[in-house]
Amino acid sequence: MTYHVESSAYPNGKLWLGGAFKVIPSEKQSGNITAVNYNTGKIKWQVKTPEPMIGGILATAGGLVFTGEGNGKFAAYNSSNGKELWSFRAGAGVNAPPSSYVIGGKQYVVVGAGGNTQLDYKRGNNIIAFTLD
């Protein structure tokens, strides 16, 4: 995709980015989740996704990596090798970065599934929390 700056009036209270993402007709849309070795700068592992990734990622001290996709998939990966360990269908695009917190000794992972208008990912209004065992 390319981003084009476009002059337009501010639409009072609605999403306005001052431009738009545009698909390159000759290119296939895709994304990836990439783990980079901090010491060498080399790619450790990579998972290809069917759509561009725009949300964010969470890596835990327990060796898990969480991220969501525009198609509604929210998944956990092994931080050592990128193997998918678990996934959940959120019903709308998971384009927000996941967060983690602990209450009463129990760890939670929470993420919003609200979709995206710029890339036309299915919209929703869910905040979903999971516990880690």
A tleap script that builds the chain and sets N, CA, C and O, in Angstrom:
source leaprc.protein.ff14SB
mol = sequence {
  NMET THR TYR HIE VAL GLU SER SER ALA TYR
  PRO ASN GLY LYS LEU TRP LEU GLY GLY ALA
  PHE LYS VAL ILE PRO SER GLU LYS GLN SER
  GLY ASN ILE THR ALA VAL ASN TYR ASN THR
  GLY LYS ILE LYS TRP GLN VAL LYS THR PRO
  GLU PRO MET ILE GLY GLY ILE LEU ALA THR
  ALA GLY GLY LEU VAL PHE THR GLY GLU GLY
  ASN GLY LYS PHE ALA ALA TYR ASN SER SER
  ASN GLY LYS GLU LEU TRP SER PHE ARG ALA
  GLY ALA GLY VAL ASN ALA PRO PRO SER SER
  TYR VAL ILE GLY GLY LYS GLN TYR VAL VAL
  VAL GLY ALA GLY GLY ASN THR GLN LEU ASP
  TYR LYS ARG GLY ASN ASN ILE ILE ALA PHE
  THR LEU CASP
}
set mol.1.N position { 0.835 -1.178 0.000 }
set mol.1.CA position { 0.000 0.000 0.000 }
set mol.1.C position { 0.879 1.240 0.000 }
set mol.1.O position { 2.040 1.213 0.409 }
set mol.2.N position { 0.312 2.278 -0.451 }
set mol.2.CA position { 0.960 3.576 -0.344 }
set mol.2.C position { 0.012 4.506 0.405 }
set mol.2.O position { -1.200 4.291 0.418 }
set mol.3.N position { 0.570 5.534 1.023 }
set mol.3.CA position { -0.249 6.509 1.723 }
set mol.3.C position { -0.208 7.806 0.935 }
set mol.3.O position { 0.869 8.308 0.613 }
set mol.4.N position { -1.361 8.341 0.630 }
set mol.4.CA position { -1.458 9.567 -0.146 }
set mol.4.C position { -2.010 10.682 0.732 }
set mol.4.O position { -3.089 10.551 1.311 }
set mol.5.N position { -1.274 11.767 0.827 }
set mol.5.CA position { -1.752 12.940 1.555 }
set mol.5.C position { -2.758 13.635 0.653 }
set mol.5.O position { -2.486 13.915 -0.515 }
set mol.6.N position { -3.922 13.906 1.221 }
set mol.6.CA position { -4.983 14.534 0.445 }
set mol.6.C position { -5.573 15.693 1.230 }
set mol.6.O position { -5.901 15.549 2.407 }
set mol.7.N position { -5.703 16.809 0.595 }
set mol.7.CA position { -6.282 17.975 1.241 }
set mol.7.C position { -7.792 17.790 1.333 }
set mol.7.O position { -8.478 17.619 0.325 }
set mol.8.N position { -8.290 17.827 2.560 }
set mol.8.CA position { -9.732 17.717 2.761 }
set mol.8.C position { -10.088 18.388 4.086 }
set mol.8.O position { -9.254 18.517 4.983 }
set mol.9.N position { -11.313 18.800 4.181 }
set mol.9.CA position { -11.774 19.473 5.398 }
set mol.9.C position { -11.887 18.472 6.546 }
set mol.9.O position { -12.204 17.303 6.328 }
set mol.10.N position { -11.627 18.934 7.764 }
set mol.10.CA position { -11.768 18.090 8.948 }
set mol.10.C position { -13.238 17.740 9.130 }
set mol.10.O position { -14.083 18.634 9.157 }
set mol.11.N position { -13.565 16.419 9.259 }
set mol.11.CA position { -14.979 15.998 9.327 }
set mol.11.C position { -15.558 15.964 10.746 }
set mol.11.O position { -16.197 14.978 11.114 }
set mol.12.N position { -15.360 16.983 11.529 }
set mol.12.CA position { -15.898 17.131 12.884 }
set mol.12.C position { -16.228 15.828 13.607 }
set mol.12.O position { -17.314 15.273 13.440 }
set mol.13.N position { -15.283 15.349 14.409 }
set mol.13.CA position { -15.510 14.191 15.254 }
set mol.13.C position { -15.357 12.834 14.595 }
set mol.13.O position { -15.534 11.814 15.261 }
set mol.14.N position { -15.042 12.786 13.338 }
set mol.14.CA position { -14.854 11.515 12.646 }
set mol.14.C position { -13.366 11.304 12.365 }
set mol.14.O position { -12.568 12.239 12.438 }
set mol.15.N position { -13.009 10.060 12.042 }
set mol.15.CA position { -11.621 9.744 11.724 }
set mol.15.C position { -11.138 10.597 10.558 }
set mol.15.O position { -11.786 10.682 9.515 }
set mol.16.N position { -9.990 11.223 10.760 }
set mol.16.CA position { -9.393 12.032 9.709 }
set mol.16.C position { -7.892 11.903 9.820 }
set mol.16.O position { -7.307 12.290 10.832 }
set mol.17.N position { -7.270 11.372 8.806 }
set mol.17.CA position { -5.827 11.160 8.810 }
set mol.17.C position { -5.098 12.071 7.835 }
set mol.17.O position { -3.879 11.974 7.693 }
set mol.18.N position { -5.816 12.939 7.172 }
set mol.18.CA position { -5.183 13.844 6.221 }
set mol.18.C position { -4.763 13.156 4.934 }
set mol.18.O position { -3.954 13.688 4.173 }
set mol.19.N position { -5.312 11.981 4.693 }
set mol.19.CA position { -4.979 11.232 3.496 }
set mol.19.C position { -5.596 9.848 3.555 }
set mol.19.O position { -6.516 9.599 4.333 }
set mol.20.N position { -5.078 8.947 2.722 }
set mol.20.CA position { -5.657 7.609 2.675 }
set mol.20.C position { -4.629 6.585 2.202 }
set mol.20.O position { -3.723 6.894 1.428 }
set mol.21.N position { -4.799 5.356 2.692 }
set mol.21.CA position { -4.014 4.235 2.185 }
set mol.21.C position { -4.623 3.802 0.862 }
set mol.21.O position { -5.845 3.748 0.724 }
set mol.22.N position { -3.780 3.498 -0.102 }
set mol.22.CA position { -4.283 3.045 -1.404 }
set mol.22.C position { -3.557 1.766 -1.797 }
set mol.22.O position { -2.336 1.657 -1.680 }
set mol.23.N position { -4.340 0.808 -2.262 }
set mol.23.CA position { -3.813 -0.484 -2.684 }
set mol.23.C position { -3.027 -0.305 -3.980 }
set mol.23.O position { -3.418 0.468 -4.855 }
set mol.24.N position { -1.922 -1.024 -4.089 }
set mol.24.CA position { -1.165 -1.060 -5.338 }
set mol.24.C position { -1.759 -2.219 -6.144 }
set mol.24.O position { -1.573 -3.377 -5.769 }
set mol.25.N position { -2.468 -1.933 -7.241 }
set mol.25.CA position { -3.213 -2.975 -7.957 }
set mol.25.C position { -2.386 -4.198 -8.367 }
set mol.25.O position { -2.915 -5.309 -8.412 }
set mol.26.N position { -1.125 -4.014 -8.660 }
set mol.26.CA position { -0.299 -5.133 -9.119 }
set mol.26.C position { 0.305 -5.936 -7.972 }
set mol.26.O position { 0.985 -6.933 -8.214 }
set mol.27.N position { 0.070 -5.521 -6.723 }
set mol.27.CA position { 0.679 -6.180 -5.559 }
set mol.27.C position { -0.366 -6.942 -4.745 }
set mol.27.O position { -1.497 -6.484 -4.584 }
set mol.28.N position { 0.029 -8.111 -4.232 }
set mol.28.CA position { -0.828 -8.908 -3.348 }
set mol.28.C position { -0.756 -8.311 -1.941 }
set mol.28.O position { 0.328 -7.973 -1.464 }
set mol.29.N position { -1.900 -8.181 -1.280 }
set mol.29.CA position { -1.955 -7.680 0.088 }
set mol.29.C position { -1.503 -8.772 1.052 }
set mol.29.O position { -1.913 -9.923 0.909 }
set mol.30.N position { -0.680 -8.438 2.017 }
set mol.30.CA position { -0.256 -9.387 3.043 }
set mol.30.C position { 0.409 -8.619 4.172 }
set mol.30.O position { 0.609 -7.407 4.089 }
set mol.31.N position { 0.744 -9.337 5.216 }
set mol.31.CA position { 1.451 -8.753 6.350 }
set mol.31.C position { 2.359 -9.806 6.948 }
set mol.31.O position { 2.501 -10.902 6.405 }
set mol.32.N position { 2.976 -9.465 8.075 }
set mol.32.CA position { 3.820 -10.447 8.746 }
set mol.32.C position { 4.024 -10.064 10.202 }
set mol.32.O position { 3.899 -8.906 10.598 }
set mol.33.N position { 4.344 -11.087 10.979 }
set mol.33.CA position { 4.757 -10.923 12.366 }
set mol.33.C position { 6.221 -11.341 12.371 }
set mol.33.O position { 6.545 -12.462 11.978 }
set mol.34.N position { 7.100 -10.460 12.809 }
set mol.34.CA position { 8.534 -10.728 12.711 }
set mol.34.C position { 9.211 -10.578 14.058 }
set mol.34.O position { 9.033 -9.575 14.749 }
set mol.35.N position { 9.990 -11.587 14.427 }
set mol.35.CA position { 10.818 -11.515 15.641 }
set mol.35.C position { 12.249 -11.259 15.186 }
set mol.35.O position { 12.786 -11.973 14.339 }
set mol.36.N position { 12.851 -10.234 15.761 }
set mol.36.CA position { 14.214 -9.858 15.403 }
set mol.36.C position { 15.124 -10.068 16.606 }
set mol.36.O position { 14.790 -9.658 17.718 }
set mol.37.N position { 16.263 -10.701 16.389 }
set mol.37.CA position { 17.247 -10.881 17.451 }
set mol.37.C position { 17.825 -9.508 17.777 }
set mol.37.O position { 18.443 -8.866 16.928 }
set mol.38.N position { 17.620 -9.073 18.991 }
set mol.38.CA position { 18.036 -7.732 19.410 }
set mol.38.C position { 19.554 -7.539 19.293 }
set mol.38.O position { 20.010 -6.446 18.958 }
set mol.39.N position { 20.333 -8.583 19.563 }
set mol.39.CA position { 21.792 -8.468 19.555 }
set mol.39.C position { 22.404 -8.461 18.155 }
set mol.39.O position { 23.440 -7.834 17.936 }
set mol.40.N position { 21.763 -9.160 17.199 }
set mol.40.CA position { 22.344 -9.259 15.854 }
set mol.40.C position { 21.599 -8.456 14.801 }
set mol.40.O position { 22.150 -8.144 13.746 }
set mol.41.N position { 20.332 -8.118 15.090 }
set mol.41.CA position { 19.515 -7.421 14.100 }
set mol.41.C position { 18.969 -8.356 13.035 }
set mol.41.O position { 18.331 -7.896 12.088 }
set mol.42.N position { 19.201 -9.660 13.163 }
set mol.42.CA position { 18.735 -10.632 12.169 }
set mol.42.C position { 17.349 -11.151 12.542 }
set mol.42.O position { 16.988 -11.224 13.717 }
set mol.43.N position { 16.582 -11.510 11.514 }
set mol.43.CA position { 15.258 -12.070 11.728 }
set mol.43.C position { 15.390 -13.460 12.343 }
set mol.43.O position { 16.080 -14.327 11.808 }
set mol.44.N position { 14.714 -13.656 13.481 }
set mol.44.CA position { 14.726 -14.943 14.180 }
set mol.44.C position { 13.647 -15.860 13.612 }
set mol.44.O position { 13.901 -17.037 13.355 }
set mol.45.N position { 12.438 -15.320 13.415 }
set mol.45.CA position { 11.342 -16.040 12.774 }
set mol.45.C position { 10.344 -15.031 12.227 }
set mol.45.O position { 10.334 -13.859 12.603 }
set mol.46.N position { 9.500 -15.534 11.319 }
set mol.46.CA position { 8.512 -14.661 10.706 }
set mol.46.C position { 7.270 -15.490 10.355 }
set mol.46.O position { 7.378 -16.613 9.863 }
set mol.47.N position { 6.095 -14.916 10.618 }
set mol.47.CA position { 4.825 -15.540 10.268 }
set mol.47.C position { 4.125 -14.619 9.272 }
set mol.47.O position { 3.904 -13.443 9.561 }
set mol.48.N position { 3.780 -15.145 8.112 }
set mol.48.CA position { 3.060 -14.361 7.102 }
set mol.48.C position { 1.575 -14.335 7.449 }
set mol.48.O position { 1.031 -15.325 7.938 }
set mol.49.N position { 0.921 -13.204 7.195 }
set mol.49.CA position { -0.509 -13.058 7.431 }
set mol.49.C position { -1.200 -12.658 6.126 }
set mol.49.O position { -0.567 -12.063 5.254 }
set mol.50.N position { -2.484 -12.975 5.981 }
set mol.50.CA position { -3.169 -12.693 4.716 }
set mol.50.C position { -3.516 -11.223 4.487 }
set mol.50.O position { -3.870 -10.839 3.372 }
set mol.51.N position { -3.420 -10.404 5.524 }
set mol.51.CA position { -3.767 -8.991 5.412 }
set mol.51.C position { -2.684 -8.142 6.080 }
set mol.51.O position { -1.935 -8.651 6.913 }
set mol.52.N position { -2.590 -6.862 5.730 }
set mol.52.CA position { -1.624 -5.990 6.390 }
set mol.52.C position { -1.863 -5.945 7.897 }
set mol.52.O position { -3.003 -5.988 8.358 }
set mol.53.N position { -0.792 -5.861 8.642 }
set mol.53.CA position { -0.862 -5.779 10.102 }
set mol.53.C position { -0.809 -4.309 10.510 }
set mol.53.O position { 0.085 -3.579 10.084 }
set mol.54.N position { -1.766 -3.873 11.337 }
set mol.54.CA position { -1.773 -2.472 11.745 }
set mol.54.C position { -1.982 -2.285 13.236 }
set mol.54.O position { -2.095 -1.148 13.694 }
set mol.55.N position { -2.038 -3.367 14.013 }
set mol.55.CA position { -2.407 -3.254 15.417 }
set mol.55.C position { -1.271 -3.013 16.372 }
set mol.55.O position { -1.073 -1.882 16.818 }
set mol.56.N position { -0.563 -3.979 16.681 }
set mol.56.CA position { 0.484 -3.910 17.679 }
set mol.56.C position { 0.758 -5.312 18.174 }
set mol.56.O position { 0.087 -6.263 17.772 }
set mol.57.N position { 1.729 -5.439 19.035 }
set mol.57.CA position { 2.148 -6.764 19.482 }
set mol.57.C position { 2.520 -6.692 20.953 }
set mol.57.O position { 2.957 -5.650 21.440 }
set mol.58.N position { 2.348 -7.800 21.657 }
set mol.58.CA position { 2.694 -7.892 23.067 }
set mol.58.C position { 3.555 -9.133 23.250 }
set mol.58.O position { 3.150 -10.234 22.878 }
set mol.59.N position { 4.739 -8.958 23.822 }
set mol.59.CA position { 5.607 -10.087 24.174 }
set mol.59.C position { 5.647 -10.174 25.688 }
set mol.59.O position { 5.863 -9.169 26.364 }
set mol.60.N position { 5.437 -11.375 26.228 }
set mol.60.CA position { 5.430 -11.554 27.679 }
set mol.60.C position { 6.733 -12.192 28.148 }
set mol.60.O position { 7.451 -12.814 27.364 }
set mol.61.N position { 7.026 -12.033 29.419 }
set mol.61.CA position { 8.213 -12.656 30.011 }
set mol.61.C position { 8.092 -14.175 30.014 }
set mol.61.O position { 9.096 -14.877 30.134 }
set mol.62.N position { 6.870 -14.685 29.882 }
set mol.62.CA position { 6.638 -16.123 29.868 }
set mol.62.C position { 6.816 -16.771 28.506 }
set mol.62.O position { 6.491 -17.947 28.343 }
set mol.63.N position { 7.326 -16.035 27.523 }
set mol.63.CA position { 7.618 -16.622 26.217 }
set mol.63.C position { 6.460 -16.639 25.238 }
set mol.63.O position { 6.442 -17.451 24.313 }
set mol.64.N position { 5.486 -15.749 25.431 }
set mol.64.CA position { 4.346 -15.673 24.522 }
set mol.64.C position { 4.363 -14.346 23.768 }
set mol.64.O position { 4.809 -13.324 24.289 }
set mol.65.N position { 3.868 -14.384 22.532 }
set mol.65.CA position { 3.708 -13.190 21.709 }
set mol.65.C position { 2.249 -13.159 21.277 }
set mol.65.O position { 1.748 -14.132 20.715 }
set mol.66.N position { 1.558 -12.040 21.536 }
set mol.66.CA position { 0.151 -11.884 21.175 }
set mol.66.C position { 0.015 -10.788 20.131 }
set mol.66.O position { 0.676 -9.753 20.215 }
set mol.67.N position { -0.849 -11.022 19.144 }
set mol.67.CA position { -1.183 -9.983 18.180 }
set mol.67.C position { -2.502 -10.327 17.505 }
set mol.67.O position { -2.940 -11.477 17.518 }
set mol.68.N position { -3.124 -9.320 16.919 }
set mol.68.CA position { -4.393 -9.517 16.230 }
set mol.68.C position { -4.289 -9.135 14.769 }
set mol.68.O position { -3.343 -8.472 14.344 }
set mol.69.N position { -5.287 -9.570 14.004 }
set mol.69.CA position { -5.331 -9.308 12.566 }
set mol.69.C position { -6.658 -8.652 12.195 }
set mol.69.O position { -7.629 -8.719 12.948 }
set mol.70.N position { -6.682 -8.026 11.039 }
set mol.70.CA position { -7.879 -7.357 10.560 }
set mol.70.C position { -9.044 -8.292 10.297 }
set mol.70.O position { -10.195 -7.856 10.289 }
set mol.71.N position { -8.765 -9.572 10.081 }
set mol.71.CA position { -9.823 -10.550 9.835 }
set mol.71.C position { -10.472 -11.054 11.124 }
set mol.71.O position { -11.336 -11.929 11.071 }
set mol.72.N position { -10.071 -10.515 12.284 }
set mol.72.CA position { -10.668 -10.872 13.555 }
set mol.72.C position { -9.906 -11.904 14.360 }
set mol.72.O position { -10.310 -12.230 15.476 }
set mol.73.N position { -8.822 -12.421 13.826 }
set mol.73.CA position { -8.042 -13.425 14.546 }
set mol.73.C position { -7.147 -12.749 15.584 }
set mol.73.O position { -6.457 -11.774 15.289 }
set mol.74.N position { -7.171 -13.287 16.805 }
set mol.74.CA position { -6.260 -12.872 17.871 }
set mol.74.C position { -5.521 -14.133 18.277 }
set mol.74.O position { -6.155 -15.139 18.596 }
set mol.75.N position { -4.195 -14.104 18.271 }
set mol.75.CA position { -3.437 -15.337 18.473 }
set mol.75.C position { -2.247 -15.151 19.397 }
set mol.75.O position { -1.742 -14.046 19.594 }
set mol.76.N position { -1.816 -16.285 19.959 }
set mol.76.CA position { -0.608 -16.348 20.787 }
set mol.76.C position { 0.401 -17.224 20.061 }
set mol.76.O position { 0.058 -18.274 19.518 }
set mol.77.N position { 1.646 -16.777 20.061 }
set mol.77.CA position { 2.738 -17.487 19.397 }
set mol.77.C position { 3.855 -17.761 20.396 }
set mol.77.O position { 4.023 -17.029 21.371 }
set mol.78.N position { 4.605 -18.809 20.147 }
set mol.78.CA position { 5.794 -19.118 20.938 }
set mol.78.C position { 6.868 -18.105 20.560 }
set mol.78.O position { 7.208 -17.983 19.383 }
set mol.79.N position { 7.408 -17.375 21.534 }
set mol.79.CA position { 8.390 -16.331 21.226 }
set mol.79.C position { 9.722 -16.882 20.736 }
set mol.79.O position { 10.510 -16.142 20.147 }
set mol.80.N position { 9.992 -18.162 20.965 }
set mol.80.CA position { 11.258 -18.756 20.516 }
set mol.80.C position { 11.263 -19.128 19.043 }
set mol.80.O position { 12.282 -18.998 18.365 }
set mol.81.N position { 10.085 -19.604 18.538 }
set mol.81.CA position { 10.084 -20.121 17.169 }
set mol.81.C position { 8.931 -19.643 16.302 }
set mol.81.O position { 8.886 -19.981 15.119 }
set mol.82.N position { 7.997 -18.869 16.846 }
set mol.82.CA position { 6.885 -18.340 16.066 }
set mol.82.C position { 5.735 -19.303 15.859 }
set mol.82.O position { 4.793 -18.977 15.138 }
set mol.83.N position { 5.780 -20.476 16.466 }
set mol.83.CA position { 4.694 -21.445 16.310 }
set mol.83.C position { 3.425 -20.908 16.969 }
set mol.83.O position { 3.452 -20.447 18.110 }
set mol.84.N position { 2.309 -20.974 16.230 }
set mol.84.CA position { 1.032 -20.543 16.798 }
set mol.84.C position { 0.591 -21.545 17.853 }
set mol.84.O position { 0.531 -22.747 17.597 }
set mol.85.N position { 0.284 -21.039 19.045 }
set mol.85.CA position { -0.112 -21.889 20.162 }
set mol.85.C position { -1.615 -21.866 20.426 }
set mol.85.O position { -2.165 -22.828 20.963 }
set mol.86.N position { -2.277 -20.777 20.054 }
set mol.86.CA position { -3.678 -20.587 20.383 }
set mol.86.C position { -4.225 -19.449 19.543 }
set mol.86.O position { -3.486 -18.533 19.184 }
set mol.87.N position { -5.525 -19.497 19.222 }
set mol.87.CA position { -6.155 -18.360 18.538 }
set mol.87.C position { -7.622 -18.256 18.926 }
set mol.87.O position { -8.233 -19.215 19.398 }
set mol.88.N position { -8.163 -17.072 18.713 }
set mol.88.CA position { -9.544 -16.754 19.055 }
set mol.88.C position { -10.106 -15.860 17.961 }
set mol.88.O position { -9.420 -14.955 17.486 }
set mol.89.N position { -11.355 -16.106 17.554 }
set mol.89.CA position { -12.033 -15.260 16.571 }
set mol.89.C position { -12.835 -14.197 17.317 }
set mol.89.O position { -13.783 -14.520 18.033 }
set mol.90.N position { -12.460 -12.938 17.152 }
set mol.90.CA position { -13.037 -11.840 17.934 }
set mol.90.C position { -14.295 -11.247 17.312 }
set mol.90.O position { -14.981 -10.472 17.978 }
set mol.91.N position { -14.623 -11.572 16.084 }
set mol.91.CA position { -15.838 -11.062 15.464 }
set mol.91.C position { -15.685 -9.721 14.765 }
set mol.91.O position { -16.596 -9.275 14.068 }
set mol.92.N position { -14.535 -9.074 14.947 }
set mol.92.CA position { -14.235 -7.809 14.271 }
set mol.92.C position { -12.718 -7.686 14.196 }
set mol.92.O position { -11.996 -8.410 14.881 }
set mol.93.N position { -12.243 -6.775 13.369 }
set mol.93.CA position { -10.804 -6.599 13.223 }
set mol.93.C position { -10.117 -6.296 14.548 }
set mol.93.O position { -10.544 -5.414 15.293 }
set mol.94.N position { -9.050 -7.032 14.833 }
set mol.94.CA position { -8.268 -6.823 16.065 }
set mol.94.C position { -7.061 -5.972 15.677 }
set mol.94.O position { -5.983 -6.489 15.387 }
set mol.95.N position { -7.266 -4.671 15.680 }
set mol.95.CA position { -6.251 -3.738 15.215 }
set mol.95.C position { -5.699 -2.864 16.320 }
set mol.95.O position { -5.037 -1.861 16.053 }
set mol.96.N position { -5.967 -3.237 17.560 }
set mol.96.CA position { -5.436 -2.525 18.718 }
set mol.96.C position { -4.282 -3.339 19.298 }
set mol.96.O position { -4.250 -4.561 19.150 }
set mol.97.N position { -3.342 -2.677 19.953 }
set mol.97.CA position { -2.274 -3.436 20.606 }
set mol.97.C position { -2.795 -4.110 21.876 }
set mol.97.O position { -3.509 -3.481 22.657 }
set mol.98.N position { -2.446 -5.386 22.092 }
set mol.98.CA position { -2.848 -6.052 23.323 }
set mol.98.C position { -2.075 -5.500 24.522 }
set mol.98.O position { -0.982 -4.952 24.378 }
set mol.99.N position { -2.661 -5.655 25.691 }
set mol.99.CA position { -2.014 -5.257 26.942 }
set mol.99.C position { -2.128 -6.406 27.933 }
set mol.99.O position { -2.960 -7.299 27.777 }
set mol.100.N position { -1.282 -6.367 28.952 }
set mol.100.CA position { -1.321 -7.393 29.988 }
set mol.100.C position { -1.264 -6.728 31.351 }
set mol.100.O position { -0.625 -5.690 31.523 }
set mol.101.N position { -1.941 -7.338 32.318 }
set mol.101.CA position { -1.929 -6.843 33.691 }
set mol.101.C position { -2.135 -8.022 34.633 }
set mol.101.O position { -2.562 -9.096 34.207 }
set mol.102.N position { -1.834 -7.823 35.908 }
set mol.102.CA position { -1.988 -8.867 36.920 }
set mol.102.C position { -2.883 -8.335 38.028 }
set mol.102.O position { -2.683 -7.226 38.523 }
set mol.103.N position { -3.883 -9.144 38.416 }
set mol.103.CA position { -4.754 -8.843 39.549 }
set mol.103.C position { -4.824 -10.100 40.411 }
set mol.103.O position { -5.146 -11.184 39.925 }
set mol.104.N position { -4.520 -9.940 41.683 }
set mol.104.CA position { -4.600 -11.071 42.598 }
set mol.104.C position { -3.740 -12.254 42.184 }
set mol.104.O position { -4.106 -13.406 42.415 }
set mol.105.N position { -2.600 -11.969 41.573 }
set mol.105.CA position { -1.693 -13.032 41.162 }
set mol.105.C position { -2.059 -13.705 39.847 }
set mol.105.O position { -1.343 -14.603 39.406 }
set mol.106.N position { -3.143 -13.301 39.214 }
set mol.106.CA position { -3.561 -13.879 37.932 }
set mol.106.C position { -3.264 -12.894 36.812 }
set mol.106.O position { -3.613 -11.716 36.896 }
set mol.107.N position { -2.607 -13.395 35.750 }
set mol.107.CA position { -2.256 -12.545 34.612 }
set mol.107.C position { -3.373 -12.557 33.570 }
set mol.107.O position { -3.935 -13.602 33.242 }
set mol.108.N position { -3.678 -11.364 33.062 }
set mol.108.CA position { -4.698 -11.186 32.031 }
set mol.108.C position { -4.061 -10.563 30.791 }
set mol.108.O position { -3.084 -9.819 30.878 }
set mol.109.N position { -4.639 -10.885 29.644 }
set mol.109.CA position { -4.301 -10.226 28.382 }
set mol.109.C position { -5.606 -9.657 27.853 }
set mol.109.O position { -6.613 -10.363 27.789 }
set mol.110.N position { -5.597 -8.389 27.475 }
set mol.110.CA position { -6.808 -7.721 26.997 }
set mol.110.C position { -6.521 -7.060 25.657 }
set mol.110.O position { -5.413 -6.582 25.413 }
set mol.111.N position { -7.532 -7.039 24.788 }
set mol.111.CA position { -7.371 -6.421 23.476 }
set mol.111.C position { -8.729 -5.903 22.989 }
set mol.111.O position { -9.777 -6.455 23.324 }
set mol.112.N position { -8.687 -4.850 22.204 }
set mol.112.CA position { -9.905 -4.313 21.602 }
set mol.112.C position { -10.096 -4.868 20.206 }
set mol.112.O position { -9.131 -5.031 19.460 }
set mol.113.N position { -11.336 -5.158 19.852 }
set mol.113.CA position { -11.686 -5.609 18.496 }
set mol.113.C position { -12.709 -4.626 17.945 }
set mol.113.O position { -13.916 -4.780 18.134 }
set mol.114.N position { -12.196 -3.614 17.259 }
set mol.114.CA position { -13.067 -2.558 16.755 }
set mol.114.C position { -13.038 -2.386 15.256 }
set mol.114.O position { -13.789 -1.582 14.704 }
set mol.115.N position { -12.159 -3.149 14.579 }
set mol.115.CA position { -12.063 -3.021 13.123 }
set mol.115.C position { -11.311 -1.773 12.713 }
set mol.115.O position { -10.601 -1.167 13.516 }
set mol.116.N position { -11.474 -1.394 11.455 }
set mol.116.CA position { -10.749 -0.244 10.917 }
set mol.116.C position { -11.461 0.264 9.681 }
set mol.116.O position { -11.783 -0.522 8.790 }
set mol.117.N position { -11.713 1.561 9.609 }
set mol.117.CA position { -12.366 2.115 8.431 }
set mol.117.C position { -11.405 2.334 7.280 }
set mol.117.O position { -11.782 2.148 6.123 }
set mol.118.N position { -10.170 2.725 7.570 }
set mol.118.CA position { -9.209 2.992 6.494 }
set mol.118.C position { -8.947 1.758 5.637 }
set mol.118.O position { -8.858 1.859 4.413 }
set mol.119.N position { -8.823 0.593 6.275 }
set mol.119.CA position { -8.562 -0.642 5.526 }
set mol.119.C position { -9.815 -1.504 5.394 }
set mol.119.O position { -9.741 -2.632 4.906 }
set mol.120.N position { -10.950 -0.989 5.818 }
set mol.120.CA position { -12.241 -1.647 5.709 }
set mol.120.C position { -12.281 -3.012 6.381 }
set mol.120.O position { -12.850 -3.959 5.838 }
set mol.121.N position { -11.674 -3.113 7.571 }
set mol.121.CA position { -11.785 -4.331 8.362 }
set mol.121.C position { -13.105 -4.271 9.131 }
set mol.121.O position { -13.533 -3.202 9.566 }
set mol.122.N position { -13.739 -5.424 9.291 }
set mol.122.CA position { -15.048 -5.490 9.940 }
set mol.122.C position { -15.033 -4.742 11.270 }
set mol.122.O position { -14.152 -4.949 12.104 }
set mol.123.N position { -16.024 -3.866 11.454 }
set mol.123.CA position { -16.116 -3.060 12.649 }
set mol.123.C position { -16.822 -3.795 13.783 }
set mol.123.O position { -17.645 -4.681 13.555 }
set mol.124.N position { -16.486 -3.412 14.986 }
set mol.124.CA position { -17.086 -3.980 16.187 }
set mol.124.C position { -16.833 -3.045 17.351 }
set mol.124.O position { -16.301 -1.951 17.164 }
set mol.125.N position { -17.206 -3.462 18.549 }
set mol.125.CA position { -16.974 -2.621 19.727 }
set mol.125.C position { -16.672 -3.484 20.949 }
set mol.125.O position { -17.186 -3.233 22.039 }
set mol.126.N position { -15.842 -4.492 20.760 }
set mol.126.CA position { -15.534 -5.426 21.846 }
set mol.126.C position { -14.189 -5.150 22.497 }
set mol.126.O position { -13.214 -4.808 21.828 }
set mol.127.N position { -14.157 -5.302 23.805 }
set mol.127.CA position { -12.904 -5.368 24.552 }
set mol.127.C position { -12.917 -6.753 25.172 }
set mol.127.O position { -13.825 -7.089 25.932 }
set mol.128.N position { -11.914 -7.557 24.850 }
set mol.128.CA position { -11.898 -8.958 25.243 }
set mol.128.C position { -10.726 -9.215 26.154 }
set mol.128.O position { -9.605 -8.804 25.857 }
set mol.129.N position { -10.971 -9.899 27.277 }
set mol.129.CA position { -9.905 -10.221 28.234 }
set mol.129.C position { -9.782 -11.736 28.371 }
set mol.129.O position { -10.777 -12.461 28.369 }
set mol.130.N position { -8.557 -12.188 28.487 }
set mol.130.CA position { -8.238 -13.605 28.653 }
set mol.130.C position { -7.330 -13.756 29.865 }
set mol.130.O position { -6.604 -12.827 30.220 }
set mol.131.N position { -7.368 -14.915 30.496 }
set mol.131.CA position { -6.447 -15.197 31.590 }
set mol.131.C position { -5.389 -16.170 31.115 }
set mol.131.O position { -5.632 -16.997 30.236 }
set mol.132.N position { -4.215 -16.062 31.706 }
set mol.132.CA position { -3.119 -16.992 31.396 }
set mol.132.C position { -2.958 -17.946 32.561 }
set mol.132.O position { -2.979 -17.532 33.720 }
set mol.133.N position { -2.798 -19.210 32.257 }
set mol.133.CA position { -2.563 -20.206 33.310 }
set mol.133.C position { -1.114 -20.649 33.328 }
set mol.133.O position { -0.734 -21.484 34.149 }
savepdb mol mol.pdb
quit
